Amino acid sequence: MKSSTEPRGGADCTWVFAYGSLIWDPGFDPQEQVVARLDGWYRRFCLRSLRYRGTFDEPGLVLALDAGEGSYCEGVALAIPPAAEEPVMASIRARELFNPAYREIRAPLQLQDGRVVQAFTYVVNRDHAQYGDFTPAQQAEMIATAAGERGPNVDYLFNTAEHLSKQGIADPMLDRLSAEVRTLQRELT
């Protein structure tokens, strides 16, 4: 992350809104990272992972932004260095859009420092077969036991919760889910 004395991203930068693994594994060195708020969307475990954090036989769950009137999501706005925009966006799109479970949108973000920027982000496609409305108990059970190409599903949950906390972002849903998953892990061992 760049310090506050170095050049900051601005309106001429391409911004990406990170609400899950892009926070702790963006795949590039952001020119700037700023806590941000996206209105009209909320973070939730509503997408089955059949590859990265689960399999067809034992699906995991990953986060997506789901639309909700009056809702909002706090995450991190990542400024892409202008010289790296094309390869970085290609890499992010390959990662986030490898199947049509997510849709790319561009939306206004309210940055913690008062700026408003337009940012790309990835929202759930509710019509996709991997989308589901899971109870907290179902989420915990799937996350506690699943693993995929990128490792155990619990790592995804715990890393996201930890890095949100490090940014000063409270997410009680993720905190409750993390506690429930840890309880299940103890019961399973």
N, C-alpha and C positions, 0 to 999 in steps of 0.2 A: 504494500500500500504506500502511496506517495504521502509525504508529510505535507502539512498545511503551508509550508514555505515554498513548495515546488509548484509549477504551473498546474492549475486546476482545470478539470473538464468544464466545458461551457455548452452553450446552445449549439455550437458547431461540432461538438463531439457526438458520437453515437453512444447512447446509453442503453444498458440492459438492466432490467429489474430482476434481482435474485431473491428468491423466497425459500429455496431449498438447497440442494447441493451446489448450485452455482455460488452460494455464499462462501463455502469452505473449499470448493474445488472449481474455480472459474475456468481453469485451463489457459489463462493468460494473466499478464501482469497489468491490472487496471491502472489507468492514469490517476483515477480517484475512486474512492469508495465512500459513500455517504448513506447514512440511514435514511430511508424514504418510506413514504406512505402511498399506496395505490388504493383509491376509492372504488367501491362497487364490486370488489372481489375479496375472497377470503381463502386462506391456506387450509387445505384439508387432505387427509389421506383417502383419496377416492379413486385411485387408478391402480389397477393390478399391474404388477411388474412381472413379466414372463421371461425377462432376459437379464437385466442388470441386477435386480435384487430379489429375484425369484425365478421359478421355472413354470412350465405348463402344468406339471404335476403338483407343484407346491408354490402357488403364486405369492409374491410379496406385495407390498404396497408402497407407492411413492406419492409424493405430494403433487398437487396441482392447484391452480387457482380456479375457484368455482365462483360463478356470479351470484351475488346476493344483494338485494336492495338494502341500502343503508349500511352495508358491510365495508370493511377495509382490511388491507393487509399491510403490515409493516415488514420491511425487508431491507435490502441493500441495493442502492443504485450503483452500478459499475460503469465508469467511463472508459470507453475503448480508445486507446491512443489512435489519433487519426491515421498515422502511417500503417497501423495494423488492422484497420477496420475490416477490410475485405477478408483476409484469412481468419480473423477472429470470428466474424459473423458466420462465415462458412462452417467453422468448427462447431460453434454453438448450435447452428441449425442442424448439422449432421447429428449432433447429440440429442437435441430436444425434439426434432421432427423426423426421426428415423421411421416412425409410423404415424398415422393420423390421429393418435390419441390426444395430441396437443395441437393447438392452433397458435400461430404467432399473431400477436396484435401489437399495436403501438398506442400507448396511452400516456396521459400526463401523470407525472409523479411529483409529489410535494416533498422536496428534500428537507432534511432536518434543519438546514441553515436558512430556509426560507425561499430558496430558488425553486422554480417549477421547470421541469424538463420533460421532453417527450422521450419515452423509453420503449424498447421492445421487451416483451415478456411473453410467456407461454402459458396459455390457459387450457383447461380441459375441454375436450370435445365430448359432450354428454352423450352423443349418439354412438360413440365408439364402444365396442364390445368389452373393453377393459375397464370402462367406467363403472363404478358401483357406489351405492350408498350404504356404507358399512357402519355398524354400531361400534362404539368404542371397544367393546369386548372382542368383536370380530377383528378389528384393526390390531389389537394387542396380540391376539393369537397368531394371526398371519405374520406379523412383524417379528415376533419372538422366535419363529421356527424357520422362516424362509431364508434362502441365500441364492445368489445368482452370479453372473460373470464378474460383477464389481464387488462381490463379498456379501457378508451377512446383512440382512435387512435391518437388523438392530443398529449396525454401524451408521447407516443412513439416518435413522431416527436420532440416535444419540449425538452424532456430529452436527446435525441441523439444530437441535435444541441447544447444544453447547455454544455453537457459534452465534446463534441469535442472542443468547444470554451475554456473551462477550461484547456484543454490539449494544447492549442495554435494551434489547427488545424483549418484552415480556410476551410469552405465548402460553397461557395456562393450559390450553388443550394439549400442546406438546409435552408440557411438564407432567400432566396427569397420565398421558399415554406412556411416557418414559417410565414413570413409577410402576404402572401396571405391567409393562413389558419386563422390567427387572424382577417383579414378583413372579411372573410366569417363568422366567429363566431359572430362578431359584427352585421353583416347584419341579421343573423339568430335569434338574440335575440331581 
